[in-house]
Amino acid sequence: MGKRTTSEQADKEKFTVYLPRTTRLALLQRALDESAAAGRRVSATEIVERLITDYLGRKGGKHGRP
């Protein structure tokens, strides 16, 4: 994902998530693996954002992605 522009920063908010250490380390390792495969930096934040977007896009919930 790289450095964000000012407009991208304005569109995002901080959200703190507490994860078990093993999950956090696995997420960071996955970001490194995806970075190597993609030939660009893939951040853990980018992966979490994709996971949440996918989760919220599923049918069956009362609340979808705005």
Contacts in CASP RR format, 6 or more apart in sequence:
PFRMAT RR
TARGET T0000
AUTHOR 0000-0000-0000
METHOD contacts of the structure
MODEL  1
MGKRTTSEQADKEKFTVYLPRTTRLALLQRALDESAAAGRRVSATEIVER
LITDYLGRKGGKHGRP
1 41 0 8 1.000
1 42 0 8 1.000
1 43 0 8 1.000
1 45 0 8 1.000
1 46 0 8 1.000
2 40 0 8 1.000
2 41 0 8 1.000
2 43 0 8 1.000
4 12 0 8 1.000
17 48 0 8 1.000
19 27 0 8 1.000
27 44 0 8 1.000
27 47 0 8 1.000
27 48 0 8 1.000
28 44 0 8 1.000
30 44 0 8 1.000
30 47 0 8 1.000
31 42 0 8 1.000
31 43 0 8 1.000
31 44 0 8 1.000
31 46 0 8 1.000
31 47 0 8 1.000
34 42 0 8 1.000
34 47 0 8 1.000
35 41 0 8 1.000
35 42 0 8 1.000
53 65 0 8 1.000
56 63 0 8 1.000
56 64 0 8 1.000
56 65 0 8 1.000
57 64 0 8 1.000
57 65 0 8 1.000
END
